[in-house]
Structures are given as C-alpha cells and as structure tokens.
Amino acid sequence: MTTSPLFVLPSISLEDGKELLWLSEKQAPSPQRIQAVDDTCTADQAFRMASQGTSLLWQGDFQNARQLLQAVVRRLTAKAKPIAADAFDFNRHRMNQAQRANILSRLLVPVEPDFSIPLRRAPDCQQAIVEAFGFQPVSLPGVIPLRDLQGLIGAHEWRKKGVQIPALAQLGTGRIHPHYGVFSPVRGEYLDMVAKAPLPAALSEQSVAFDLGTGTGVLAAILVARGVEQVFASDSAPRALACAKDNLKRLGIQDKVQICADTLFPEGQAALVVCNPPWVPAKPVSTVEQGVYDEGSQMLRAFLAGVADRLLPNGEAWLILSDIAEHLQLRTRPELNSWIEAGGLSVIERMDRRPTHAKATDESDPLHAARAREITSLWRLKRKTA
C-alpha cells in the first residue's frame, strides 16, 4: 500500500536522551513527564498520576493496559456531575470532556518503527496506524495514547466492514467505507431525505450537481444513484478526499463524480447544490470532530452566502442541518433564517426527521435533553426572484 504522510510527527525526548515519535494528531500536547509502569500499577495509582499530569508508558501486558484504562474511565465517570443542556453548560461540558480526554490520553503504549506494538498479547495494529497517519514504517520508535490506538483499531474495522446504505443498493456493494478521521454516515435520517426529496426540474436540462464537504462521498453517490449524470464533490480535508475517491471507485461511479480539493464551491453553476455542514458551532479539537463542530458556523454561513450565485435557473440548494444547536442555545432559528434571507434565498420546503440513533434515547447522555428534541431537516432553497 502506497501512502503519503498526512503531517509531520513530532518527537519527544526522554531523560536518558532517547528520542521517541509522538503519534497523536488530536492537537494533544506531547507528554512533559513520562514514567514507565507495568502490571503492578494499580488503577488508583494510575488515576492519581494521570490526573497530576504524568504520562504512563506501559510496559506490561497489553490486555492489562486495556483493563487499567477502563478502570480509570470508571473513576472519572464516578466523579462527573450531571449537567443541563444550555449554552453555558454545553461549554462547560466541552471543557470537562477535554479534561477527561487529557487524563485518559496519558496512558501510553510503545510503538516500534514498523508500527508493531512490543507488548504481550498486543493485537496487530500496523495497518490501522498506517491508514490513520499516512506513513509507512519510520526510523524511530514512538509512543501513542492507548485510547487513540483503540480509536485507530475501531476505525480500521469500520473501514474494512463498511456501512450499508439502502439508497446505494443499486451501486456496486452498496456500502460506504469511512476512513479514520472522516465522519461515518451512520445517521440514516438525512441520507433517506436526500434519497427521497423531489429533484429540481433544472436537472432535466443540465444534469449537474455539487456536493459540498463530501466527506465519505456518500451524498455524491446517492445523487448518482438517483440519476444525476455529473457530480462535483468538494472537500478541504486530505483524509476526506482520499476516502471519497476510494468509495466512489468501490461503487463503480468514479467517472460520474469529480473530486475538487481545497474549495467549498466548485467552478461554474449547478442545477442542485447539496451541503451537509457541521451542525454544532463549536471548535473541533480532533480531525473527526470537524464533521460535527464548526466554530462560528463558518461553513454554514459561507454556503448560504454564496450558493445563490452557483445555481442554474430553477436550480435548488439543499441544506441538511440538525437543530440541536438551537436546543443547546448556540444558534437561534431567527439567526438561521436571517442568513437564508441575506443570501438571497427563499424556502421551497423543509423536510423534517427525528433521529433514530442510540444517543437520542440515552438518558445517561449529558446532552440528552437536547438530543431528545432534536430534528434533522433538509431545507430546499431557491434563489429569490426580483
């Protein structure tokens, strides 16, 4: 497998002068204090040291490290206090989650230059690491947070298995294979709306559509499955571009979708422009969060401000958006309506669906009050006439 590095891995220096690569891309700072520990380390000791800022380099049995991490999670959970879902508390929730992530990321496992894990009963993680970081084996050993490694392994399994998309049953395998760091299309309600919304009449004259922020390429593929002859799919994230290309090839429709890098709007105009921007106006702190969080609603606002000029006569813009930000008091409906108005757009129709994912009914979720009221909508918009 040929890969290109997605970024430069920083190195850290131990007290004995040894250099180690720091395998983390979640904007986490490299460890300042590292202490070697093994199977004799208790959960209470690990929790105390990690809470005080010491990173623990595990040198015992890999499965025991997993159990130790679970024990630390239980201690953090026991200390957590339930919070309500208002704007202030959401920000506090995010801060608490960041602090929790910092503590959990302090349990480290060693990684050899060939990306194997030199611990007893360690799984084969080499392919998962290569897929996530875009590197072939390197020259130095490194360390990676065990929690991050588990995420890499889970992403690798998702990538192998794929997600069955009913709207793509007629194309290839009908599955979408999300890559590490690319948001997985597991929320079926918005896919179903894109598959069933009435297509604009303009497509019969010029069968061209844009898919903005394509991610896995799932919406571009659904448009092709619905008969759109040419889709231009844009994204600025290297992982998303690679993922979309992979999925379009698997589905056998790479000739019908052109990938456009480092741009929001492709050149020209289209009969249909589809955009599923991040739904929550907050700062992302990891690659995968970029599919959920967008500080200041930058992508949403750019789409609404610019899409009217990109529409062919009688064309439509489809905005796919959850209202969870409104329930969290991070954005209001009047704000959204004002952005639509300022963009020279009017609403043809709004299709609404309630989510069916597990968190919608999980009362232990700190954001349950907001999720229980959440509605995902497909806004059919058109250019205002004079």
Secondary structure as the mmCIF struct_conf table of DSSP 4:
data_model
#
loop_
_struct_conf.conf_type_id
_struct_conf.id
_struct_conf.beg_label_comp_id
_struct_conf.beg_label_asym_id
_struct_conf.beg_label_seq_id
_struct_conf.end_label_comp_id
_struct_conf.end_label_asym_id
_struct_conf.end_label_seq_id
BEND BEND1 LEU A 6 PHE A 7
HELX_LH_PP_P HELX_LH_PP_P1 VAL A 8 PRO A 10
STRN STRN1 SER A 11 SER A 13
TURN_TY1_P TURN_TY1_P1 GLU A 15 ASP A 16
BEND BEND2 GLY A 17 GLY A 17
STRN STRN2 GLU A 19 TRP A 22
BEND BEND3 LYS A 26 GLN A 27
HELX_LH_PP_P HELX_LH_PP_P2 ALA A 28 PRO A 31
BEND BEND4 GLN A 32 GLN A 32
STRN STRN3 ILE A 34 VAL A 37
TURN_TY1_P TURN_TY1_P2 ASP A 39 THR A 40
HELX_RH_AL_P HELX_RH_AL_P1 ALA A 43 SER A 51
TURN_TY1_P TURN_TY1_P3 GLN A 52 GLY A 53
STRN STRN4 SER A 55 TRP A 58
BEND BEND5 GLY A 60 GLY A 60
HELX_RH_AL_P HELX_RH_AL_P2 PHE A 62 LYS A 79
BEND BEND6 ASP A 86 ASP A 86
HELX_RH_AL_P HELX_RH_AL_P3 ALA A 87 LEU A 104
TURN_TY1_P TURN_TY1_P4 SER A 105 ARG A 106
STRN STRN5 LEU A 107 VAL A 111
TURN_TY1_P TURN_TY1_P5 PRO A 113 ASP A 114
BEND BEND7 PHE A 115 PHE A 115
BEND BEND8 LEU A 119 LEU A 119
TURN_TY1_P TURN_TY1_P6 ARG A 120 ARG A 121
HELX_RH_AL_P HELX_RH_AL_P4 GLN A 126 PHE A 133
BEND BEND9 SER A 139 LEU A 140
STRN STRN6 GLY A 142 PRO A 145
HELX_RH_AL_P HELX_RH_AL_P5 LEU A 146 LYS A 161
STRN STRN7 VAL A 163 GLN A 164
HELX_RH_3T_P HELX_RH_3T_P1 PRO A 166 LEU A 168
TURN_TY1_P TURN_TY1_P7 ALA A 169 GLN A 170
BEND BEND10 LEU A 171 LEU A 171
TURN_TY1_P TURN_TY1_P8 GLY A 172 THR A 173
STRN STRN8 ARG A 175 ILE A 176
HELX_LH_PP_P HELX_LH_PP_P3 PRO A 178 HIS A 179
TURN_TY1_P TURN_TY1_P9 TYR A 180 GLY A 181
BEND BEND11 VAL A 182 VAL A 182
HELX_RH_AL_P HELX_RH_AL_P6 GLY A 188 LYS A 196
BEND BEND12 ALA A 197 ALA A 197
HELX_LH_PP_P HELX_LH_PP_P4 PRO A 198 PRO A 200
HELX_RH_3T_P HELX_RH_3T_P2 ALA A 201 SER A 204
TURN_TY1_P TURN_TY1_P10 GLU A 205 GLU A 205
BEND BEND13 GLN A 206 GLN A 206
STRN STRN9 VAL A 208 LEU A 212
BEND BEND14 GLY A 213 GLY A 213
TURN_TY1_P TURN_TY1_P11 GLY A 215 THR A 216
BEND BEND15 GLY A 217 GLY A 217
HELX_RH_AL_P HELX_RH_AL_P7 VAL A 218 ALA A 225
TURN_TY1_P TURN_TY1_P12 ARG A 226 GLY A 227
BEND BEND16 GLU A 229 GLU A 229
STRN STRN10 GLN A 230 ASP A 235
BEND BEND17 SER A 236 SER A 236
HELX_RH_AL_P HELX_RH_AL_P8 PRO A 238 LEU A 251
TURN_TY1_P TURN_TY1_P13 GLY A 252 GLY A 252
TURN_TY1_P TURN_TY1_P14 GLN A 254 LYS A 256
STRN STRN11 VAL A 257 ALA A 261
BEND BEND18 ASP A 262 ASP A 262
BEND BEND19 LEU A 264 PHE A 265
HELX_LH_PP_P HELX_LH_PP_P5 PRO A 266 PRO A 266
BEND BEND20 GLU A 267 GLY A 268
STRN STRN12 ALA A 270 CYS A 275
BEND BEND21 TRP A 279 TRP A 279
STRN STRN13 VAL A 280 VAL A 280
BEND BEND22 ALA A 282 ALA A 282
BEND BEND23 SER A 286 SER A 286
TURN_TY1_P TURN_TY1_P15 THR A 287 THR A 287
HELX_RH_3T_P HELX_RH_3T_P3 VAL A 288 GLY A 291
TURN_TY1_P TURN_TY1_P16 VAL A 292 VAL A 292
STRN STRN14 TYR A 293 TYR A 293
HELX_RH_3T_P HELX_RH_3T_P4 GLU A 295 SER A 297
HELX_RH_AL_P HELX_RH_AL_P9 GLN A 298 GLY A 306
HELX_RH_3T_P HELX_RH_3T_P5 VAL A 307 ARG A 310
STRN STRN15 LEU A 311 SER A 322
BEND BEND24 ASP A 323 ASP A 323
HELX_RH_AL_P HELX_RH_AL_P10 ILE A 324 HIS A 327
TURN_TY1_P TURN_TY1_P17 LEU A 328 GLN A 329
BEND BEND25 LEU A 330 ARG A 331
HELX_RH_AL_P HELX_RH_AL_P11 ARG A 333 ALA A 342
TURN_TY1_P TURN_TY1_P18 GLY A 343 GLY A 344
STRN STRN16 LEU A 345 ARG A 353
BEND BEND26 HIS A 357 HIS A 357
HELX_RH_3T_P HELX_RH_3T_P6 ALA A 358 THR A 361
TURN_TY1_P TURN_TY1_P19 GLU A 363 SER A 364
BEND BEND27 ASP A 365 ASP A 365
TURN_TY1_P TURN_TY1_P20 PRO A 366 LEU A 367
HELX_RH_AL_P HELX_RH_AL_P12 HIS A 368 ARG A 371
TURN_TY1_P TURN_TY1_P21 ALA A 372 ARG A 373
STRN STRN17 THR A 376 ARG A 383
HELX_LH_PP_P HELX_LH_PP_P6 LYS A 384 THR A 385
#
